Amino acid sequence: MIRAVRGAIKVPENTEEAIFQASVKLVSTVLKQNAIPEQDIISVIYSVTKDLNKANPAAGLRNHGFREVPLFCVQEADIEGSLNGIIRVLLTYNTEKKAYPCSVYLDGAEALRPDLQEPGIRIHP
């Protein structure tokens, strides 16, 4: 079956290094928390807030491996009052597991989902 899992991370500064590190940390944590092997990934879609313009997070992940995985990046909708410095991810993958995946919110991105009872990681009902 095909599943998708979401996540987000707040990037401390608008530099290539910080964006690359955050993009890898986010996807690595999503994979670890959900026990998803790289070979099961169908695709990874990133979105970034408009203030993060020094690097493409998909390039950071590609530099970390992920040679066979389709990667894509778009700019997040610029909504007044929304949190800046955010990379979001939507990772689609194949699995035989029936359980829903855990979404991952890191390094201040937990503020995007105040409805989550536990900061960081939540299993969807």
N, C-alpha and C positions, 0 to 999 in steps of 0.2 A: 504494500500500500504506500501511497505517497503522503507525506506529512510536511508541514512547514513550521518553523519556529522563528520567533522574533527576539530581538534584543537591541540594546542601545548602550552607549558609553559616552560619558562627557570627556572631551579632550581638553587637557589643561592649557594648551596654547596652539596657535595657528602656525605650526611648523611642519615640514615634511616628516621629520623624525617622530614628532608627537602623534601625527595622524596615522603614520604607518604602525607605530607601536600599539596605538589604541585599536586599530582595525584588526590586527593579529590577536591581541588580547581578547577582544570581543568574540571573534569566531572560535578561537581556541577554547574559551570558557563554555560557549554554547555546545561545542562538540563534546567536551569532557563531561559536562553536566548531563548530557543526554546520551552519552555513549554512542555517538555517531561516528563511524569510520569515514575517512575522507572519500573512499571509493563509493560510498553510498550517497554522496552529495550530488544532487541534480544541478543546482545552481545557487549562486549567492548574489543577492541584490543589496547594495548599500544605498543609503541616502545620507546626505550631509546638509547641515544648515549652511546658509549662504556665507557665513563668516569663516568657514573652513575652506579656504581656497588655495592653499599652498601645496596640496597633494591630493591624489585620488586614492582613497582607502583600498580600492580594489588592486591598485598597483602594489601597495604594501603587502597585501595578502599573497599576490602573485610572486613577489620577491621572497616570500616565506615558503614557497612550494605551490601547491594547488595548481599544477600545470595543466591538468585535464579537466578542471572544473570551470564552467562558464561563469564569469564574474561581470557585474554591471554596476554602475554607479549613477545616481541621479541627484539633483538638488531637491532638498526637502521643501515643501510648500512654505513660503515666508508668511507665517501667521503672526499678526501683531501680538506681542506679549509672550511669545513662545521662547523656550530656553535656547540659548545659543551654545555653540561648541559641541553639538551632538552628532554622533554617527549612529545611524540605525541600520539594522541588518534584517533581512528576511532570507532565511536559509531553507531551501526545499531539498528533501532527501527521501530515499527509499528506505522502508523498514518493514519488518514483520511484527514489530511490537504494537500492541493494542493501546498502550498507555499514551496519553497526550504528552507532548514534549514540554520541558521547562523553559519558559522565557527567561532571559538574562538581562538585568539592568545593572550597570556598574558605574562606579566612580562619580556619583552624583546624578546619573540618569534615572535613578529610582524616582526622582521628583516628577518624571513624566507619567508615572503610574501610581498615584496616591491610593488607588483602589487596591493595590496589592497589599496583602497582610504582612508579608515578610519582605523586607528590602533585599534586592539582589536577585533572588531566584524564586519562582513560583511555579507550581504545577497547576495547569489549567484543569478545571473540573470537567 
